[in-house]
Amino acid sequence: MLVVLIAASGSGVGMSPARADDVVEPPCSDLTVVFARGSDQELATSSGHGGMARAFFDHVETRLPGYSINKYELGTRDYGGYRYRAVGISAILDLYRTNFIRVIVSLIRRISRQDASQPPSGSDLLEIDGLGALEYRNSVIEGIGELTAYLEDRGTECPDEVFLVGGFSQGAQVIRRSLFLLGKATRDRIAHVALFSDPTLHLPEGESTESIENCRQGIAGTMSPWRRGTVRCSTSNGLLNLDGLTFLRIGPHTPYAPSDIESRIGSWCERTDGVCTGSVLDLILGIHFHVETRRFHVPIHSVYTDKYFGEAADEAVTRLVRAPALQRS
């Protein structure tokens, strides 16, 4: 049986798994798909799942006819004492809008390496504490807690299920960080990881002129195995790896994933999506203000569902059907 996990972005993250109270778990299935939404995305108001979760579930289901599938969206209920909220990115975008000059100065210094020995802290540079970004950070921690608790618990109850993990935006951050906290026995059951617009994306080949050129030439072995989408070879780090925003990144950005699973990860990034490219220019040009909701949003995020979900599902299912638990005589 197979568990597929697709995810979104205090202390106690490492606490032992605990089942949600008064909830009847679905029976063990061939496949369990878990999806965690990105920032500002809402769960369905009644039974069912949010729009992005339903889209991914549908892509997987249509490619696995005849298999039983259990679906879970992160944030549906408390698990292990955590419940993922997927708080909005408005606070982070406001950091740039209200501190634009200081951000530019910081980036100029960062590029020139004039203050490399003493990089500015997130709190000092962008007044994070006063702008509510702590809520975003706590949301990520809650997602990590819920995800690890659910996955470990499901794995214990259904020892024949295989896992496939992934996430969108804030959800990708949650999933990627959770990989380090899961036991190796659980990671060994993960068939594939699908991440979309990860704000903590790291592509080492974008860090030097030589490696960038090797990437552009497509030289085998010079690109990260998780590189997907149209991201430029010059991209090295996502938004939350930049000076001044590292406070919102939970854990180190290198290595990108545990070495035993990195070959089973696909991390999709659109070349003009400042969230995963880390380009301030891409981010500023991509930010729109929605008059009705009076909130900032990033329209480029809407391309992932239609452009990459099918591709990711194809890749995931190819790996899944090779899993011994799913092979049928």
SVG drawing of the C-alpha trace seen along z (x, -y; Angstrom):
<svg xmlns="http://www.w3.org/2000/svg" viewBox="-20 -54 54 67">
<polyline fill="none" stroke="black" stroke-width="0.4" points="0.0,0.0 1.1,-3.5 1.0,-6.9 1.4,-10.0 1.9,-13.2 1.7,-16.6 2.1,-19.5 2.0,-23.2 4.7,-25.7 7.1,-26.8 8.8,-24.2 7.9,-20.5 8.2,-19.8 9.9,-16.6 7.3,-15.3 6.0,-11.8 3.1,-11.2 -0.4,-11.2 -3.7,-10.5 -6.4,-13.0 -9.1,-12.4 -12.5,-11.2 -11.6,-10.7 -12.1,-7.4 -9.1,-6.8 -9.8,-5.6 -8.9,-2.0 -5.5,-1.1 -5.4,-1.7 -3.1,-1.1 -2.3,-4.8 -2.5,-7.7 -2.2,-11.2 -1.6,-14.0 -1.7,-17.6 -0.8,-20.8 -1.8,-24.1 0.2,-27.2 0.0,-30.6 -3.5,-32.2 -5.1,-29.1 -8.2,-27.9 -9.5,-24.5 -12.8,-23.5 -15.6,-25.0 -17.5,-21.7 -16.5,-18.2 -13.9,-17.6 -10.6,-19.4 -9.4,-22.8 -9.1,-23.5 -5.4,-22.8 -5.6,-19.6 -8.5,-18.4 -6.6,-19.2 -3.6,-17.1 -5.7,-14.3 -7.5,-14.1 -4.3,-14.0 -3.0,-11.1 -6.4,-9.2 -6.8,-9.4 -3.3,-7.8 -4.0,-5.0 -7.3,-3.4 -8.3,-0.4 -6.2,-1.5 -7.8,-2.5 -6.7,-5.9 -6.9,-7.6 -6.6,-11.4 -5.7,-13.8 -5.1,-17.6 -2.8,-19.1 -4.7,-21.3 -7.9,-19.3 -7.7,-18.6 -5.3,-18.5 -2.6,-15.9 0.1,-15.5 -1.1,-18.7 -0.6,-20.6 -2.9,-22.0 -1.5,-23.7 -3.0,-27.2 -1.2,-28.2 -1.1,-31.9 -0.8,-34.5 2.3,-36.0 0.9,-39.5 3.2,-40.2 6.3,-39.1 5.3,-41.2 4.7,-44.2 8.2,-43.8 9.4,-44.6 6.9,-47.4 7.5,-49.3 11.2,-48.7 12.1,-48.9 15.1,-51.2 16.7,-49.2 16.1,-45.9 17.8,-47.4 20.8,-48.6 21.0,-45.2 21.0,-43.4 23.7,-45.8 25.9,-45.1 25.2,-41.4 26.2,-41.4 29.3,-43.4 30.2,-41.3 31.0,-44.5 29.3,-43.2 29.6,-39.5 31.2,-39.0 28.2,-40.6 25.0,-40.0 22.0,-41.9 19.5,-39.9 15.9,-39.6 14.6,-41.4 17.0,-44.3 16.6,-44.8 12.9,-44.3 11.3,-44.6 9.9,-41.2 8.5,-41.0 6.3,-44.0 4.9,-43.0 3.3,-39.7 5.8,-37.5 6.1,-35.4 2.7,-34.0 4.1,-32.7 7.0,-31.1 4.7,-29.5 2.4,-28.3 5.4,-26.4 6.2,-24.8 2.6,-23.7 2.6,-22.2 5.8,-20.3 4.4,-18.9 1.1,-17.9 2.7,-16.3 5.3,-14.3 2.7,-13.1 0.2,-12.1 2.8,-10.3 4.4,-8.4 1.0,-7.4 -0.3,-6.3 2.8,-4.4 2.5,-2.5 -1.2,-1.7 -0.6,-0.7 2.8,0.9 2.4,1.8 1.7,-1.7 4.4,-3.6 4.8,-7.3 5.1,-10.1 5.6,-13.6 5.5,-17.1 4.0,-20.6 3.2,-24.0 4.9,-27.3 4.7,-27.5 3.7,-23.8 6.9,-22.9 8.8,-24.5 6.9,-22.4 7.4,-19.2 11.1,-19.7 11.9,-20.4 9.9,-17.5 12.0,-15.1 14.8,-15.7 12.6,-14.9 11.1,-11.7 12.8,-8.5 14.8,-6.8 12.5,-3.9 9.7,-6.3 11.8,-8.1 12.6,-4.7 8.9,-4.3 8.7,-7.6 8.5,-6.9 8.7,-10.5 8.6,-14.1 6.8,-16.8 7.5,-20.4 6.2,-23.5 7.5,-27.1 9.6,-26.3 10.7,-29.5 13.6,-27.6 14.7,-26.2 18.5,-25.6 20.3,-25.0 24.1,-24.8 24.8,-25.0 23.7,-28.6 26.5,-29.7 29.5,-30.1 30.2,-31.2 31.6,-27.8 28.7,-25.7 26.1,-28.1 27.7,-27.6 27.8,-23.8 24.1,-24.0 23.4,-26.0 25.2,-23.5 23.2,-20.7 26.3,-18.8 25.3,-15.6 25.9,-15.5 26.2,-19.2 22.6,-20.0 20.7,-19.2 18.6,-16.0 15.6,-17.9 15.7,-20.7 12.3,-21.0 10.4,-23.7 11.9,-26.6 14.1,-28.0 17.2,-29.7 20.7,-28.2 21.7,-31.4 19.2,-30.8 20.7,-29.5 18.3,-30.3 14.6,-30.9 13.2,-34.0 13.5,-32.8 17.3,-32.1 18.0,-35.8 19.6,-38.0 16.9,-39.5 14.4,-36.8 16.3,-33.8 14.5,-34.2 11.4,-32.8 13.3,-29.7 13.0,-26.9 16.3,-25.1 19.4,-25.4 19.0,-25.6 21.8,-23.1 21.7,-20.3 18.4,-20.7 17.3,-17.2 18.6,-14.1 21.1,-12.4 19.1,-9.1 16.1,-10.7 17.4,-13.5 17.2,-11.4 13.4,-11.0 12.6,-14.7 11.2,-17.0 11.2,-20.7 9.3,-22.8 10.1,-26.5 8.8,-28.9 11.7,-31.2 9.9,-34.5 8.5,-33.3 10.4,-35.4 9.2,-33.1 11.4,-30.2 14.0,-32.2 14.8,-34.6 14.8,-37.5 13.6,-40.6 12.9,-42.1 10.8,-39.1 8.9,-39.4 8.2,-43.1 7.0,-42.8 5.0,-39.8 3.1,-41.3 -0.4,-42.5 -2.8,-44.2 -6.3,-42.7 -8.7,-45.7 -11.6,-43.6 -9.6,-41.7 -7.1,-44.6 -4.3,-42.0 -1.1,-41.5 -0.9,-38.3 1.5,-36.7 -0.4,-35.6 2.5,-33.6 1.6,-31.0 -1.6,-30.1 0.5,-28.5 1.6,-25.5 -1.7,-23.7 -2.3,-23.7 1.3,-23.7 3.1,-21.3 0.7,-19.2 0.2,-16.7 3.9,-16.5 4.5,-15.9 1.8,-13.3 3.3,-11.4 6.7,-11.4 5.2,-10.4 3.0,-7.6 5.9,-6.2 7.8,-5.7 4.8,-4.5 3.9,-1.7 7.4,-0.4 7.0,-0.1 6.7,3.6 3.5,3.0 1.7,1.7 2.9,4.3 0.1,6.8 0.3,10.1"/>
</svg>
